[in-house]
Amino acid sequence: MRWSSESIDARIRRELGGVALTSFFVHSRALPAYRFVDAYRAAEGWAGPASLIDSESDEDLNQIFHGRPRRWTSRRLKRATLQPWPCAAGEEAHLPVDRFWLRGAGAAGGPVAVRVRYQPIQDKAVLEVAATRSAAAETVLEEIVQRSVAGSIYRGRLLALSFEPGTRDVYGDVEKPESLRLLFKPEESVEDEDVVIDDDVRTLLWRNVVDLHRRREILKRHGVPVRRGVLLYGPPGTGKTYACRYLCARLAGTTRIVVTGTALQQVASIFSIARLYQPSLVILEDVDLVFAAREINLYSSVLGELLDQMDGLRPQEDIGFILTTNAIERMEAAVRDRPGRISQCIHFAAPSGELRRRYLARYLRAYDGAKLDFDALVEATAGATQAFLKEWVHRAVQIACERLASDGDALDLQTEDFADALAEMRHGGDAASSRIIGFGTSL
């Protein structure tokens, strides 16, 4: 678009074939800010070879078409700001914050104007459509919205929800509204051999999560609900989060949404996103922080909303849930003990001797462990969690590195390095400190 002193309404009228703007009906739809890219690309795909106007305006499309210019608002064309928008993990697209697509009177269906803009003060995207028939404007609006959902940049991706609280000035006026952000998480490659897990636990995870999603179409034909909740519980450091990463890596094509911290309180938004981009899997981590038993719950209204939303899911909706907690006894019984909300509870305990041996073998793959007494290492760590074992290997390697004369020397791991690391890590080893570093209380 070349720079022009022409007004927006004059340019629109000219591009639409001189049709009086007062004869147009305007329909609009407000969308969350994270859907701006989807709306923009959907409008662009619908419009095809249309005339473009990139010019910011504080007026909505109805005001531009039907109202007089306000005294404090200029309609003079001005270059629209290009703003970066995330469109994949590590990728951004610079798009104008305000764009008009104009199809003239010669186009099929008559003249149509489509506009997508971002409003930073309200932190929302707005889709507007104008046509000479109200029904036509509504049809175009719905088609673009459906295109934006079907071809969404978030569909089938690994996402994280982030909640940013709003701010107010000293007079109580909103300076920045609270906002929910959808962030792209890098896809991880987690192979079967990377996941050291009890065989029974692996089978439960596969059947209730991976196989359920992969066979969802045939299961629906046989009347099996494909929405299912799974609760992973156990002490910290026992592999619950890593199990979730493994499951996410096995569900390419499913929208995976990871929710932690304060974002857990945004229940309505979580379920709305899960419905919008299904088939989806929602992972709610450390849920006891928000969804604790109602007798001790500071967020009882949020808990009630979670129960309502879970009960409101239809059997054939392609939405699954994984909840994790370090303290199942704090969880609200109406969540954990109700089939249909939670269909499977899976306990993650400190690993057995055989699993500890497999964990150590995996963590030591990158090192020369020929001189190590694995039986002694396994016996010394009875009751230790997976997280402790990983840190233990790192500490032993650090101690072994102190013997190297130069960076080029080969690392020689010895069992004594692990003994020194264990003594150091368990220094002051009463029951409380043992729990903190990842040992059972009996050690």
N, C-alpha and C positions, 0 to 999 in steps of 0.2 A: 504494500500500500504506500503510495507516494504521499508526502506531507501536503496537507491542504488546509486552507482557512475555512473550508466549507463546514457547515454544522452537521451533526450526526443525523438529525431527522431529515435534512435536505438530501444527504447522501443516500439514506435508506429509501426515501421516496423515489429518487432517480433510479436506483438499482432495481426496485420493484416495478418499474415500468410506469411510474407516474401515478399509480393508484393512490387515492386519498388515504392517509394513514388512519383517519378516523373511522374508516370502514373495516378495520381489522379487529379481531377478537384476540386477546392475549391470555394465555394460560401459563402458569409458572409452577415450579416444584423446587422447594428448598431441600438440599441434601447435606449430609455431614461433609466437612472439609476434605476428609480423606477420599471422598468419591469424586473430587474435581477432575482428576486425570481420566477416570472412567467416563464421566459425562462429556468431557471435552472430546475424547476420541470417538465416542459414540455419535456425537453430533457431527463431527468431521466425516465419519463413515457414512452417515445418513445423507448429508448435504451433497457429497460428491463435488462436481465442478461448479461450485457456487461462488458468487462474489463474496469477498471477505472485507470486514472492517475490524481492525484492531484499534480500539479507542476506548479509554476508560471514561465512565460516566457514573455519577452518584445516583442518577435517576433510574428507576426500574423501567422495563420496556413499556409498560402500560402508560407511564407518565410521558415517556418520549413520544409515543404514538398519539396520545389523546390530551395531553396537558400542555399548558403554556410553559415556556422556560421560567424557572424560578429566578428571582432577582439575584440570588447568591450562587446560582449554578450556571456554568457555561456549557453550552452544547458544542463548542468548537472542537473539531477533531483533534485529538492529541495522541501521541504514540503510547500504546499500552505497555505497562511494565512486564518484563519477562521474569518469571519467578521459577526457581528450581523446585521440582516435585519428584520425590522418590517414586520409581516405577518398577524397581526390582532391587535385590540385594546388591548394594554398591553401585547402583545406576540411578541417574537423574535425568529428567527431561525439563528443559526450559520452555515454558508455555506462557502466552499472554494471559494476564489475569482477567481480561475482558475481550471477548471476540463475538462478532456477529457473522452469521452465514445467511446470505440472501439469495433466494431463488425467485426470478422474475415471473411476470404474468404468463410467459410462454412455457413455463415448466408444468409438468403433469400435476394436476390438483390445484393449479393456480399459484399465486405469489405466496411465499412463506418466508418468514424471518425467524431464525433460531439464534439464541444468544446463550452463552455460558460465561459466567463470571464468578469471581471469588470475592467475598466480602470479609475483609480481615477483622473488622470490628466485631461482627457477629460470628466470625470464624466458620463460615459456611459457604457452600457452593450453591449457585442458583441457576436453574435451567429455565429458560423462557422461550415460548413459541407464540408467534403471531400469524394468523391466517384470516382470510376474509370470511370463513365459516367457522363457527365455534367448534363444531364436531371435528373439522379437519385439524384444528390446532390441538385439540385433545388427543386425537389419534397420533399425530406426529410426536407429541410429548411422550405418550406412553411407549411408542416404538423406540424412541431414543433411550428412555429409562430402561426398557428391557434389553436393548443392545448393551447398555453400560453394565448391566448385571451379568449377562451371558459372556461378554468378552472382558470381564474385569481383570485388571492387573493383579488382583489378589487371589483369584480363583486358582486352587490347586497349589498354592504357595505355603511356605512355612512363615507364620506371622507371630508377632508379639504385640500385645495391647499395652499401651502406655497412657496413663491418665495425667494430665497437667492441670492442676487447680488454677482457678482464675484469681485475678488480683483486682483490688479496688484502690482508688485514690483516697486522700484524706477526707474527702466529702462523701465517700460511699459510692461514688460512681464507678461503674465497671471499666477498668482500663484494659483488661484482657480477660475474655470469657474462659471458663473452664472448658477443656477440650479433651477429646479422646483421639489418640493417634494410633494408626495401624502401621507397624514397623516391619520391614522385611528382615527375617533372620537368614543367615547363610545356610544353605543346605549342607548337611554333614553326611559323609559316607561312613556308615557304621556297619561293619561286616559281622556275620554270625560269630566268627572266631574272636571278635573283639568284645563280645558280651559274655562274660563268665557269670552264669546264673544257674540256679537250681533247675533241673529238668522239669519238675512239676510246675514251677513258677513260669518257665518259658512256655509251656503248653497252655497254661491258663491265659497268659498274655496274648498268645497267638490266636487262640480260639475266640476270645472275647473282644479283640481289637482288630488285628490284621485280617484274619480269615473272615470275620464278620463284614468288614468293608469290602473285601475282594469278592465276596459271594453275595453282596447285598441284593442284586437283582433276582437271583434264583431264590433267595430267602424270602424276599417280598412276595414272590409268586406263590410260595408255600405258606404264607401267612405268618412268617416269623418277623417280629418287630426288629428293625435294624438300628433303632436308637437304644443305646445301652450305656449304663454307667459302671465304671470300674474304680474301686478305691484301693490305692496302694498305701500301705501303712507300715511303720516300723521305725526304729531309731534313726537319728541322723547319720548320713554317710553309708547307708546300706545299699545304695544303688537305685533308688526310686527315680531320681532325675535322669540318670544314665539310661534306665530302662525306657523312659519316655523319649529320649533322643533316639534310641534304637527303633522304637515303634514309628516315630516320625520318618525315619529314613526308609521304612518299609511301606510307606503309604503315599508314594508319589501319585499325584493326581487328586489327592484329597486335600482340602484346605485345612491346615493344621494351625490352631490358634493357641498360643501359650499365654497364660494370664497369671501374673504374680502381683504381690504387694497391694497398693491402693487400688489398682485396676480391678481387683476382685469385687470391689463394691459397686462396679458398674454393670450390674447383672442384666438389666434390660438391653444395654448395648452389646454385651457379650452374646446373648441369645439372638439378637437381631442380626449380628454379623454372621453367626453360625447358620442361621436360616438362609440368609442372603446368598452365601457362597457354598451351600451344601452340594455334594457330600463333604461333611466337615467333622473334624475331631477337635474338641476343646480340652485343653489341659489346664486344670486349675491347681496351682501348686501351693502347698502349705495352707490348706483351706481352713484349718483350725483357727487361724488368726482372725478370720471373719465369720466363719460358719460354725462357731463353737456352740455348745449346748445353750439353749435359750436362758437358762438360769444364770449363766455367767457371761452372756453375750452383750457386748456394747453396741452391736450392729443388728439388733433384732429385726428392724424393718428390712434390712438387706437380706437377712436369713429368710424372712417371710416371702420376699420377692423371688428368691432362688427356688423355694418350694413351689410357688405358683407357676414359675416359668417351666420347671421340670415337669410338673403335672400337665402343663398346657401343650407339651410336645405331642404331636400326633404319631401314632405307631409307625407310620411309613416314612416319617421324616428321616433323612440320612444324616443324623447328628449323633455322634458318640461323645462320651465324656470320660476323662481320666482325672480323678482327684487324688492328690497326695497329701499325706499328713505324717508328722512325727509323733503325734499324740492323739490316737484314735479315741481315747477315753474322753477327750475334750469335745469331740465332734457331736453335733446335734443328732440324737437318735432318729429323728424323723428323716434325716438324710441317709445315714449309714445303714439303717435297719429296715428300710422300705424297699422291697423288690419293685422294680419299675423306675425307681430313682437310682439306686445302686443295685446292680444285679450280681456283682462279684467283688468280694473283698480279697485282697492278696497281701499276705504278710511278707515283708522283707526283713529278715533277721540277719544277725552277724553270721558270716559264712562258716560252714563246717570245715573240718580239716582238709578234705579233698578239694573243696572250693577255694580255700586259702592257698593251697598248692597251685591251683590253676591260675588264681589271681597273680601270685608272685611270678609264675612263669611268664604270664603275659606282660607284666610291668618290666621284667628283666630281659625281654626279647632283644632290646637294643644293646645289651651289655654282655660281657664275657662272664658267665656265672659257673664256669667249669669247676672251680674250687669251692663252691658253696655247698654247705650241708643242708639240703632242702628239708630233710626231716626235722632238723633242729629248728629251722626257721618257722616251720609250720607249727611245731609244738610250742614255741615261745610266744606265739600270737593267738593262742586260744581265746576266743571272745572278742577279737579285734574286728572292726568293721572294714569294709572295702576301702573307704576313704583313708583310714589309718594305714593300711597296707601300702597304698600308693605313696603317701607321704613318707613312710618308713623307707621305701626304696630310694626316694629322692635324697633323704637325709644320709643314708648309707653311702650313696654315690658321692655326695658332698664330702663325707669323711674320707673316702678312698682317694678323692682328688687331691687331698692335702699331702699325699705321699708322692705326687708326680713332681719330677724335677723340672719338666718343661711341658708346654701345651701339646707337643707331639708325642709324648710318651703314651704307651698303651695303658688303659685303665685296668687294674687288677682287683676285682671285687673279692673280698674275703668274708667269711662268716663273722669274724671279729668286728668288721665294720658294722654289721647289722646289730651285733650285741651292744656296741658302743652307742649306736643310734637309738636303740630301744631304751637303754638306761637313761640317755639324755632326754628323750621324749617323755619318759615316765617319771622324770625327776619330781619328787614330792608326791609320789603316787598314792594318794588316798583315794577313797571311793569317788569323791566329787571330781578330782582331776582326771581320773580314769574315764569317767563318763564323757568329760569334755573332749578328750583326745580320741575317743572312739573305742574304748574297751568296756566290757561288761562290768557291772558293779561288783561282781564276786572276785575280781582279780585285784 
